[in-house]
Amino acid sequence: MATYLVGFLYHEPESWALYHSGIFEDFESSTGIFVDAPSKEEAISWTEKIAEALLRRANKDDSLDWKALGYKCWIEEDPSASNWSHCLSFFQSVKVGEWPNLDAMGTLAYDKWVEANGLKYS
């Protein structure tokens, strides 16, 4: 069993609405999760389920299809050298088949984490 940092894209309702109003060009949010899995493929497969659940919860719409919207997951091969190196402690850790706290994964949760850790956006 290995631990993988799996990143994924999704969208939140505010940025989605601004995108469709022509105000934003980029509506996607990204986050990650550490997944204990026997393989990269299994880590990605489980994260796809988490990503869809987060997308649906954030948008309060259980009909949203994460894959049909064109979203993907990826493995961060070297988390400490990634763009997320400053916030690795924000990401939850789960095993394949275990659900994270979805409420602690979105932008609002990240904003609270930034504030609690005395960080600033750059």
BAMARZA-121075 format. One record per residue: residue in one letter; z, x, y of N, C-alpha, C in turn. Coordinates in steps of 0.001 Angstrom, whole numbers, plus 524288, in hexadecimal, padded with zeros to 5 digits. Example, Ala and Ser with C-alpha at 12.3 -4.5 7.8 and 13.67 -1.06 7.14 Angstrom:
<sites>
@resn:A; n.c3:81E78; n.c1:83386; n.c2:7E9C6; ca.c3:81E78; ca.c1:8300C; ca.c2:7EE6C; c.c3:81E78; c.c1:83390; c.c2:7F31C
@resn:S; n.c3:81BA8; n.c1:83232; n.c2:7F736; ca.c3:81BE4; ca.c1:83566; ca.c2:7FBDC; c.c3:81EBE; c.c1:83264; c.c2:8001E
</sites>
This chain:
<sites>
@resn:M; n.c3:80000; n.c1:8035F; n.c2:7FB69; ca.c3:80000; ca.c1:80000; ca.c2:80000; c.c3:80000; c.c1:8038A; c.c2:804D2
@resn:A; n.c3:7FCBF; n.c1:8023E; n.c2:8088A; ca.c3:7FC6C; ca.c1:80525; ca.c2:80D70; c.c3:7FD21; c.c1:8015B; c.c2:811F8
@resn:T; n.c3:7FE55; n.c1:8037D; n.c2:8167A; ca.c3:7FEDD; ca.c1:80050; ca.c2:81B32; c.c3:7FA41; c.c1:8016A; c.c2:81EBE
@resn:Y; n.c3:7F7B9; n.c1:7FD39; n.c2:8207B; ca.c3:7F326; ca.c1:7FD9B; ca.c2:823DD; c.c3:7F437; c.c1:7FAB7; c.c2:828F5
@resn:L; n.c3:7F28A; n.c1:7FD0A; n.c2:82D4E; ca.c3:7F28C; ca.c1:7FA2A; ca.c2:83239; c.c3:7ED3C; c.c1:7F78E; c.c2:8329A
@resn:V; n.c3:7ED4E; n.c1:7F262; n.c2:83281; ca.c3:7E879; ca.c1:7EF5E; ca.c2:832B0; c.c3:7E82B; c.c1:7ECB1; c.c2:837FB
@resn:G; n.c3:7E3F6; n.c1:7EDAE; n.c2:83AC6; ca.c3:7E313; ca.c1:7EB2D; ca.c2:83FC6; c.c3:7DF6F; c.c1:7E68B; c.c2:83F25
@resn:F; n.c3:7DFD7; n.c1:7E2EA; n.c2:842C8; ca.c3:7DC3A; ca.c1:7DE77; ca.c2:842AC; c.c3:7DBB4; c.c1:7DC19; c.c2:84812
@resn:L; n.c3:7D760; n.c1:7D968; n.c2:848CB; ca.c3:7D642; ca.c1:7D68D; ca.c2:84D9C; c.c3:7D735; c.c1:7D0C1; c.c2:84CBC
@resn:Y; n.c3:7D851; n.c1:7CE19; n.c2:850EF; ca.c3:7D8DB; ca.c1:7C867; ca.c2:85105; c.c3:7D894; c.c1:7C6DE; c.c2:856BD
@resn:H; n.c3:7D919; n.c1:7C1EC; n.c2:857F8; ca.c3:7D955; ca.c1:7C068; ca.c2:85D7F; c.c3:7DDCA; c.c1:7BC97; c.c2:85E6A
@resn:E; n.c3:7DF71; n.c1:7BC80; n.c2:86344; ca.c3:7E388; ca.c1:7B8EA; ca.c2:864F1; c.c3:7E10E; c.c1:7B500; c.c2:868B1
@resn:P; n.c3:7E352; n.c1:7B064; n.c2:86944; ca.c3:7E0B0; ca.c1:7AC2B; ca.c2:86C28; c.c3:7DF88; c.c1:7AD68; c.c2:871DE
@resn:E; n.c3:7E2F7; n.c1:7B035; n.c2:87479; ca.c3:7E224; ca.c1:7B144; ca.c2:87A09; c.c3:7DD48; c.c1:7B49E; c.c2:87AEA
@resn:S; n.c3:7DCDE; n.c1:7B8E3; n.c2:87802; ca.c3:7D85B; ca.c1:7BC59; ca.c2:878B4; c.c3:7D35A; c.c1:7B9BE; c.c2:876C9
@resn:W; n.c3:7D3B7; n.c1:7B68E; n.c2:872BB; ca.c3:7CF35; ca.c1:7B3AA; ca.c2:870B4; c.c3:7CD1A; c.c1:7AFF2; c.c2:874E3
@resn:A; n.c3:7D0A8; n.c1:7AD28; n.c2:87775; ca.c3:7CF16; ca.c1:7A97A; ca.c2:87B97; c.c3:7CC9F; c.c1:7AC5D; c.c2:88031
@resn:L; n.c3:7CEE4; n.c1:7B0C8; n.c2:881B3; ca.c3:7CCBC; ca.c1:7B3CF; ca.c2:8860C; c.c3:7C75A; c.c1:7B608; c.c2:884AA
@resn:Y; n.c3:7C6AB; n.c1:7B790; n.c2:87FD3; ca.c3:7C195; ca.c1:7B975; ca.c2:87E00; c.c3:7BD83; c.c1:7B51D; c.c2:87E6D
@resn:H; n.c3:7BEDB; n.c1:7B080; n.c2:87CA4; ca.c3:7BB27; ca.c1:7AC1F; ca.c2:87CC7; c.c3:7BA40; c.c1:7AA07; c.c2:8824A
@resn:S; n.c3:7BDB1; n.c1:7AB72; n.c2:885E7; ca.c3:7BCEE; ca.c1:7AA06; ca.c2:88B6A; c.c3:7B9BB; c.c1:7AE23; c.c2:88E56
@resn:G; n.c3:7B87B; n.c1:7B26A; n.c2:88B9C; ca.c3:7B57A; ca.c1:7B69A; ca.c2:88E0E; c.c3:7B8BA; c.c1:7BA5F; c.c2:8913F
@resn:I; n.c3:7BDDE; n.c1:7BA0E; n.c2:890CB; ca.c3:7C14F; ca.c1:7BD6E; ca.c2:893DB; c.c3:7C254; c.c1:7C294; c.c2:89105
@resn:F; n.c3:7C31E; n.c1:7C266; n.c2:88BED; ca.c3:7C401; ca.c1:7C717; ca.c2:888BA; c.c3:7BF26; c.c1:7C833; c.c2:88588
@resn:E; n.c3:7BE10; n.c1:7CD3C; n.c2:884C4; ca.c3:7B9EF; ca.c1:7CEC5; ca.c2:8811F; c.c3:7BC2B; c.c1:7CFD0; c.c2:87BB8
@resn:D; n.c3:7C10A; n.c1:7D165; n.c2:87B8B; ca.c3:7C387; ca.c1:7D2D1; ca.c2:8769F; c.c3:7C826; c.c1:7CF30; c.c2:875BA
@resn:F; n.c3:7C7FD; n.c1:7CC40; n.c2:8718D; ca.c3:7CC1C; ca.c1:7C872; ca.c2:8707E; c.c3:7CF84; c.c1:7C9F6; c.c2:86BDC
@resn:E; n.c3:7CE29; n.c1:7CE2D; n.c2:86934; ca.c3:7D0D7; ca.c1:7CF78; ca.c2:86462; c.c3:7D5ED; c.c1:7D269; c.c2:86556
@resn:S; n.c3:7D9B4; n.c1:7D13F; n.c2:86215; ca.c3:7DE92; ca.c1:7D427; ca.c2:861D4; c.c3:7DE87; c.c1:7D71F; c.c2:85CB2
@resn:S; n.c3:7E19F; n.c1:7DB32; n.c2:85C74; ca.c3:7E21F; ca.c1:7DE17; ca.c2:8578C; c.c3:7E7DA; c.c1:7DF21; c.c2:85685
@resn:T; n.c3:7E912; n.c1:7DF8B; n.c2:851A7; ca.c3:7EE4B; ca.c1:7E112; ca.c2:85003; c.c3:7EDD9; c.c1:7E39D; c.c2:84AAE
@resn:G; n.c3:7F232; n.c1:7E53B; n.c2:848AA; ca.c3:7F22A; ca.c1:7E7BE; ca.c2:84393; c.c3:7F705; c.c1:7E669; c.c2:8408C
@resn:I; n.c3:7F6E4; n.c1:7E7DE; n.c2:83BA4; ca.c3:7FB52; ca.c1:7E6FF; ca.c2:8382F; c.c3:7FB3B; c.c1:7EB33; c.c2:833FB
@resn:F; n.c3:7FFCB; n.c1:7ED1F; n.c2:83299; ca.c3:8003D; ca.c1:7F0C6; ca.c2:82E3A; c.c3:80092; c.c1:7ED96; c.c2:8293F
@resn:V; n.c3:7FD3C; n.c1:7EEE6; n.c2:82589; ca.c3:7FD12; ca.c1:7EC00; ca.c2:82098; c.c3:7FDC5; c.c1:7EFD0; c.c2:81C10
@resn:D; n.c3:8019F; n.c1:7EEBE; n.c2:818CA; ca.c3:80249; ca.c1:7F1A5; ca.c2:813EC; c.c3:7FEBB; c.c1:7EF1D; c.c2:80FE7
@resn:A; n.c3:7FB19; n.c1:7F234; n.c2:80DDA; ca.c3:7F740; ca.c1:7F00E; ca.c2:80A39; c.c3:7F578; c.c1:7F444; c.c2:80668
@resn:P; n.c3:7F382; n.c1:7F2A2; n.c2:801E1; ca.c3:7F178; ca.c1:7F662; ca.c2:7FE1B; c.c3:7EC6B; c.c1:7F911; c.c2:7FFED
@resn:S; n.c3:7E99A; n.c1:7F694; n.c2:8039E; ca.c3:7E4A8; ca.c1:7F8D7; ca.c2:8056D; c.c3:7E37A; c.c1:7F708; c.c2:80AFB
@resn:K; n.c3:7DFEC; n.c1:7F9C6; n.c2:80D80; ca.c3:7DE31; ca.c1:7F838; ca.c2:812BE; c.c3:7DBC5; c.c1:7F2CD; c.c2:8129C
@resn:E; n.c3:7D8C7; n.c1:7F1C3; n.c2:80E8C; ca.c3:7D624; ca.c1:7ECB5; ca.c2:80E1B; c.c3:7DA0F; c.c1:7E837; c.c2:80DC9
@resn:E; n.c3:7DE41; n.c1:7E902; n.c2:80ACE; ca.c3:7E235; ca.c1:7E4E5; ca.c2:80A5B; c.c3:7E53C; c.c1:7E445; c.c2:80F7D
@resn:A; n.c3:7E620; n.c1:7E89E; n.c2:81244; ca.c3:7E8BE; ca.c1:7E84C; ca.c2:8175B; c.c3:7E563; c.c1:7E538; c.c2:81B36
@resn:I; n.c3:7E058; n.c1:7E643; n.c2:81B31; ca.c3:7DCCA; ca.c1:7E374; ca.c2:81EB2; c.c3:7DC73; c.c1:7DDB2; c.c2:81D27
@resn:S; n.c3:7DC04; n.c1:7DC9E; n.c2:8182D; ca.c3:7DB9D; ca.c1:7D737; ca.c2:81663; c.c3:7E065; c.c1:7D407; c.c2:81802
@resn:W; n.c3:7E515; n.c1:7D647; n.c2:81766; ca.c3:7E9CD; ca.c1:7D374; ca.c2:818F7; c.c3:7E9FB; c.c1:7D2D7; c.c2:81EE7
@resn:T; n.c3:7E872; n.c1:7D6EA; n.c2:821BB; ca.c3:7E88E; ca.c1:7D6A6; ca.c2:82773; c.c3:7E4B9; c.c1:7D292; c.c2:82974
@resn:E; n.c3:7E064; n.c1:7D1C1; n.c2:826D3; ca.c3:7DCC0; ca.c1:7CD9B; ca.c2:8286D; c.c3:7DF74; c.c1:7C84A; c.c2:8285F
@resn:K; n.c3:7E2C1; n.c1:7C76A; n.c2:82480; ca.c3:7E5A8; ca.c1:7C278; ca.c2:82435; c.c3:7E9A0; c.c1:7C21B; c.c2:828AF
@resn:I; n.c3:7EC49; n.c1:7C66D; n.c2:829C1; ca.c3:7F007; ca.c1:7C693; ca.c2:82E19; c.c3:7ED2C; c.c1:7C5AA; c.c2:8333D
@resn:A; n.c3:7E8AF; n.c1:7C838; n.c2:833E8; ca.c3:7E5AB; ca.c1:7C7BD; ca.c2:838C6; c.c3:7E3FD; c.c1:7C218; c.c2:839B0
@resn:E; n.c3:7E226; n.c1:7BF78; n.c2:83596; ca.c3:7E09C; ca.c1:7BA07; ca.c2:83640; c.c3:7E54E; c.c1:7B6A0; c.c2:8379E
@resn:A; n.c3:7E9B6; n.c1:7B7A9; n.c2:8351C; ca.c3:7EE71; ca.c1:7B49F; ca.c2:83649; c.c3:7F029; c.c1:7B581; c.c2:83BED
@resn:L; n.c3:7EFDA; n.c1:7BA5B; n.c2:83DD5; ca.c3:7F149; ca.c1:7BB6E; ca.c2:8433D; c.c3:7ED82; c.c1:7B8D3; c.c2:84709
@resn:L; n.c3:7E87B; n.c1:7B91F; n.c2:845F0; ca.c3:7E48B; ca.c1:7B68C; ca.c2:84933; c.c3:7E5B0; c.c1:7B0B0; c.c2:84996
@resn:R; n.c3:7E6AB; n.c1:7AE3B; n.c2:8452F; ca.c3:7E7B4; ca.c1:7A898; ca.c2:84521; c.c3:7ECBE; c.c1:7A739; c.c2:847F8
@resn:R; n.c3:7F0C8; n.c1:7AA57; n.c2:8471E; ca.c3:7F5C9; ca.c1:7A945; ca.c2:849AB; c.c3:7F55D; c.c1:7AA0A; c.c2:84F8D
@resn:A; n.c3:7F2FE; n.c1:7AE5A; n.c2:85138; ca.c3:7F287; ca.c1:7AF83; ca.c2:856D1; c.c3:7EF81; c.c1:7AB49; c.c2:859AE
@resn:N; n.c3:7EBA1; n.c1:7A90F; n.c2:8570F; ca.c3:7E83F; ca.c1:7A527; ca.c2:85981; c.c3:7E9C1; c.c1:79F91; c.c2:85819
@resn:K; n.c3:7EDC8; n.c1:79F02; n.c2:854EB; ca.c3:7EF8E; ca.c1:799D5; ca.c2:8532C; c.c3:7EB02; c.c1:79699; c.c2:85101
@resn:D; n.c3:7E7FD; n.c1:79933; n.c2:84D90; ca.c3:7E358; ca.c1:796B5; ca.c2:84B58; c.c3:7E28F; c.c1:798A9; c.c2:845C6
@resn:D; n.c3:7E433; n.c1:79581; n.c2:841F7; ca.c3:7E3D1; ca.c1:7970A; ca.c2:83C7B; c.c3:7DE42; c.c1:796EA; c.c2:83A57
@resn:S; n.c3:7DA82; n.c1:7954A; n.c2:83D7D; ca.c3:7D51A; ca.c1:7952E; ca.c2:83BA5; c.c3:7D228; c.c1:79A40; c.c2:83CD0
@resn:L; n.c3:7D472; n.c1:79DC1; n.c2:83FE2; ca.c3:7D1AA; ca.c1:7A291; ca.c2:84147; c.c3:7D0CC; c.c1:7A5F8; c.c2:83C82
@resn:D; n.c3:7CC24; n.c1:7A81A; n.c2:83C21; ca.c3:7CA98; ca.c1:7AB6B; ca.c2:837C0; c.c3:7C9D3; c.c1:7B0F5; c.c2:839D9
@resn:W; n.c3:7CD93; n.c1:7B450; n.c2:838DA; ca.c3:7CDA5; ca.c1:7B9A0; ca.c2:83AEC; c.c3:7C8AF; c.c1:7BCA1; c.c2:83975
@resn:K; n.c3:7C725; n.c1:7BC6A; n.c2:83485; ca.c3:7C273; ca.c1:7BF3E; ca.c2:832CE; c.c3:7BD84; c.c1:7BCFA; c.c2:8353D
@resn:A; n.c3:7BD2B; n.c1:7B7D0; n.c2:8358D; ca.c3:7B883; ca.c1:7B558; ca.c2:837CA; c.c3:7B7E2; c.c1:7B6C3; c.c2:83D89
@resn:L; n.c3:7BC2C; n.c1:7B7FE; n.c2:8402D; ca.c3:7BBEB; ca.c1:7B9A6; ca.c2:845A0; c.c3:7BA36; c.c1:7BF5F; c.c2:84625
@resn:G; n.c3:7B97A; n.c1:7C1F6; n.c2:841BD; ca.c3:7B773; ca.c1:7C74D; ca.c2:841CC; c.c3:7BB8B; c.c1:7CB8C; c.c2:84235
@resn:Y; n.c3:7C077; n.c1:7CA31; n.c2:8418A; ca.c3:7C496; ca.c1:7CE18; ca.c2:841EE; c.c3:7C4EF; c.c1:7D162; c.c2:83CFB
@resn:K; n.c3:7C6E2; n.c1:7D61A; n.c2:83DA3; ca.c3:7C75B; ca.c1:7D9D7; ca.c2:83950; c.c3:7CC9E; c.c1:7DC92; c.c2:8399A
@resn:C; n.c3:7CE1E; n.c1:7DEE4; n.c2:8353B; ca.c3:7D2AB; ca.c1:7E24A; ca.c2:834E7; c.c3:7D0D3; c.c1:7E7E6; c.c2:83426
@resn:W; n.c3:7D434; n.c1:7EB8C; n.c2:83569; ca.c3:7D2F9; ca.c1:7F107; ca.c2:8346C; c.c3:7D809; c.c1:7F3F0; c.c2:83346
@resn:I; n.c3:7D76F; n.c1:7F845; n.c2:83089; ca.c3:7DBD5; ca.c1:7FBB9; ca.c2:82F5B; c.c3:7DC0D; c.c1:7FFF3; c.c2:8338C
@resn:E; n.c3:7E098; n.c1:800A6; n.c2:835D9; ca.c3:7E17B; ca.c1:80516; ca.c2:83960; c.c3:7E2FD; c.c1:809AE; c.c2:835E0
@resn:E; n.c3:7DF63; n.c1:80D42; n.c2:83532; ca.c3:7E03D; ca.c1:81196; ca.c2:83188; c.c3:7E4B2; c.c1:8152E; c.c2:83339
@resn:D; n.c3:7E55A; n.c1:815E3; n.c2:8384F; ca.c3:7E981; ca.c1:8194E; ca.c2:83A47; c.c3:7EC53; c.c1:81684; c.c2:83EB8
@resn:P; n.c3:7F00B; n.c1:81315; n.c2:83D61; ca.c3:7F2A1; ca.c1:80FF5; ca.c2:84166; c.c3:7F4D8; c.c1:81328; c.c2:845F0
@resn:S; n.c3:7F708; n.c1:817B4; n.c2:844D1; ca.c3:7F974; ca.c1:81AC5; ca.c2:848FF; c.c3:7F57A; c.c1:81D01; c.c2:84CD1
@resn:A; n.c3:7F07B; n.c1:81D0E; n.c2:84B4E; ca.c3:7EC59; ca.c1:81EEC; ca.c2:84ED1; c.c3:7E8FF; c.c1:81A6D; c.c2:850D9
@resn:S; n.c3:7EA8F; n.c1:8159E; n.c2:84FBD; ca.c3:7E77A; ca.c1:8110D; ca.c2:8514B; c.c3:7E8C4; c.c1:80F70; c.c2:856D7
@resn:N; n.c3:7E5D2; n.c1:80BBD; n.c2:858D9; ca.c3:7E6F4; ca.c1:80982; ca.c2:85E00; c.c3:7EC23; c.c1:80697; c.c2:85E06
@resn:W; n.c3:7EE34; n.c1:8058A; n.c2:85977; ca.c3:7F327; ca.c1:802C6; ca.c2:858E9; c.c3:7F7CD; c.c1:8066D; c.c2:8580A
@resn:S; n.c3:7F70C; n.c1:80B6E; n.c2:858A3; ca.c3:7FB46; ca.c1:80F22; ca.c2:85773; c.c3:80038; c.c1:80E0D; c.c2:85AA2
@resn:H; n.c3:7FFAA; n.c1:80BD6; n.c2:85F41; ca.c3:80421; ca.c1:80AB6; ca.c2:862A3; c.c3:8072D; c.c1:805D6; c.c2:86104
@resn:C; n.c3:804E9; n.c1:802A1; n.c2:85D98; ca.c3:80774; ca.c1:7FDA1; ca.c2:85C5E; c.c3:807E8; c.c1:7FC9E; c.c2:85685
@resn:L; n.c3:807FA; n.c1:800AB; n.c2:85363; ca.c3:80836; ca.c1:7FFE3; ca.c2:84DBA; c.c3:80D1C; c.c1:7FCE5; c.c2:84C12
@resn:S; n.c3:81154; n.c1:7FD86; n.c2:84EFF; ca.c3:8161B; ca.c1:7FAB6; ca.c2:84D82; c.c3:815C8; c.c1:7F4DF; c.c2:84EA4
@resn:F; n.c3:811D8; n.c1:7F32E; n.c2:85187; ca.c3:81107; ca.c1:7ED99; ca.c2:8526E; c.c3:80F0E; c.c1:7EADD; c.c2:84D81
@resn:F; n.c3:80C00; n.c1:7EDAA; n.c2:84A66; ca.c3:8097C; ca.c1:7EB4A; ca.c2:845DC; c.c3:80D58; c.c1:7EA63; c.c2:84172
@resn:Q; n.c3:80CFB; n.c1:7E5D0; n.c2:83F29; ca.c3:81043; ca.c1:7E46E; ca.c2:83AB8; c.c3:80E24; c.c1:7E6FB; c.c2:835BC
@resn:S; n.c3:81176; n.c1:7E727; n.c2:831DC; ca.c3:80FFB; ca.c1:7E92C; ca.c2:82CBA; c.c3:810B6; c.c1:7E4DF; c.c2:828B1
@resn:V; n.c3:80CC2; n.c1:7E427; n.c2:8256D; ca.c3:80D0B; ca.c1:7E04D; ca.c2:82138; c.c3:80AA3; c.c1:7E29C; c.c2:81C4B
@resn:K; n.c3:80BA8; n.c1:7E009; n.c2:817FE; ca.c3:8090B; ca.c1:7E13B; ca.c2:81312; c.c3:804C6; c.c1:7DD2B; c.c2:81257
@resn:V; n.c3:800E0; n.c1:7DE6A; n.c2:80F4E; ca.c3:7FCDA; ca.c1:7DA8E; ca.c2:80E0D; c.c3:7FF98; c.c1:7D5B3; c.c2:80BF4
@resn:G; n.c3:7FE3F; n.c1:7D135; n.c2:80E23; ca.c3:80098; ca.c1:7CC46; ca.c2:80C8C; c.c3:8054C; c.c1:7CAAC; c.c2:80FC9
@resn:E; n.c3:80716; n.c1:7CE18; n.c2:8132E; ca.c3:80BA3; ca.c1:7CCF7; ca.c2:8167A; c.c3:809C6; c.c1:7CBC4; c.c2:81C04
@resn:W; n.c3:80BE1; n.c1:7C791; n.c2:81E41; ca.c3:80A51; ca.c1:7C5FE; ca.c2:82381; c.c3:80D9E; c.c1:7C8AA; c.c2:827A8
@resn:P; n.c3:80B1C; n.c1:7CA61; n.c2:82BD6; ca.c3:80E05; ca.c1:7CC69; ca.c2:83050; c.c3:80FE7; c.c1:7C7DF; c.c2:833AC
@resn:N; n.c3:812EA; n.c1:7C91B; n.c2:83793; ca.c3:81474; ca.c1:7C545; ca.c2:83B85; c.c3:80FE5; c.c1:7C4E2; c.c2:83F5A
@resn:L; n.c3:80CBA; n.c1:7C0E4; n.c2:83EDB; ca.c3:80815; ca.c1:7C052; ca.c2:8422D; c.c3:8097B; c.c1:7BFD6; c.c2:847F1
@resn:D; n.c3:80DFD; n.c1:7BD95; n.c2:84917; ca.c3:80F97; ca.c1:7BD09; ca.c2:84E8D; c.c3:810B2; c.c1:7C24B; c.c2:85118
@resn:A; n.c3:81174; n.c1:7C64C; n.c2:84DFD; ca.c3:8129A; ca.c1:7CB86; ca.c2:85002; c.c3:80DC2; c.c1:7CF00; c.c2:85008
@resn:M; n.c3:8091A; n.c1:7CC9F; n.c2:84FC4; ca.c3:80455; ca.c1:7CFC1; ca.c2:84F6C; c.c3:800A4; c.c1:7CF37; c.c2:8540E
@resn:G; n.c3:800F4; n.c1:7CB2A; n.c2:8570E; ca.c3:7FD24; ca.c1:7CA2E; ca.c2:85B2F; c.c3:7FE44; c.c1:7CD0E; c.c2:8603D
@resn:T; n.c3:7FB36; n.c1:7CBC3; n.c2:8642B; ca.c3:7FBA0; ca.c1:7CE4C; ca.c2:86943; c.c3:800F2; c.c1:7CD71; c.c2:86BC3
@resn:L; n.c3:80300; n.c1:7C8B5; n.c2:86B81; ca.c3:8082E; ca.c1:7C7B7; ca.c2:86DCC; c.c3:80C5C; c.c1:7CB0F; c.c2:86B2C
@resn:A; n.c3:80C0E; n.c1:7CB8A; n.c2:86612; ca.c3:80FD0; ca.c1:7CECC; ca.c2:8633A; c.c3:80F38; c.c1:7D487; c.c2:864D0
@resn:Y; n.c3:80A68; n.c1:7D636; n.c2:8657C; ca.c3:8097D; ca.c1:7DBA2; ca.c2:8671A; c.c3:80B94; c.c1:7DC8F; c.c2:86C9B
@resn:D; n.c3:80AAB; n.c1:7D8DA; n.c2:8701C; ca.c3:80CAF; ca.c1:7D958; ca.c2:87571; c.c3:812A4; c.c1:7D9E6; c.c2:87566
@resn:K; n.c3:8153D; n.c1:7D6CD; n.c2:87236; ca.c3:81AF8; ca.c1:7D71E; ca.c2:871CE; c.c3:81C9D; c.c1:7DC64; c.c2:86F94
@resn:W; n.c3:819BB; n.c1:7DE45; n.c2:86BB8; ca.c3:81AE9; ca.c1:7E356; ca.c2:8695A; c.c3:81A40; c.c1:7E7B0; c.c2:86D5D
@resn:V; n.c3:81616; n.c1:7E781; n.c2:87070; ca.c3:81525; ca.c1:7EB6E; ca.c2:87482; c.c3:819BE; c.c1:7EB81; c.c2:8784C
@resn:E; n.c3:81B4A; n.c1:7E6ED; n.c2:87A17; ca.c3:81FA2; ca.c1:7E68D; ca.c2:87DD3; c.c3:824B7; c.c1:7E88F; c.c2:87B71
@resn:A; n.c3:825D6; n.c1:7E6FF; n.c2:876A9; ca.c3:82AB4; ca.c1:7E895; ca.c2:87410; c.c3:82AEE; c.c1:7EE79; c.c2:87323
@resn:N; n.c3:82664; n.c1:7F0EE; n.c2:872C4; ca.c3:8262C; ca.c1:7F68B; ca.c2:871BD; c.c3:82540; c.c1:7F9BE; c.c2:876B0
@resn:G; n.c3:82571; n.c1:7F72A; n.c2:87B34; ca.c3:824E0; ca.c1:7F9F1; ca.c2:8801D; c.c3:81F90; c.c1:7FC6B; c.c2:880E0
@resn:L; n.c3:81B9B; n.c1:7FA2C; n.c2:87E84; ca.c3:81650; ca.c1:7FC45; ca.c2:87EF5; c.c3:81354; c.c1:7F96B; c.c2:8832B
@resn:K; n.c3:80EEC; n.c1:7FB97; n.c2:884A5; ca.c3:80B78; ca.c1:7F91A; ca.c2:88873; c.c3:805F5; c.c1:7F948; c.c2:88654
@resn:Y; n.c3:802E3; n.c1:7F564; n.c2:887D7; ca.c3:7FD59; ca.c1:7F570; ca.c2:88677; c.c3:7FAAA; c.c1:7F994; c.c2:889AE
@resn:S; n.c3:7F6EF; n.c1:7FC38; n.c2:8872B; ca.c3:7F3FE; ca.c1:8002F; ca.c2:88A21; c.c3:7EEAD; c.c1:7FE2F; c.c2:88B84
</sites>
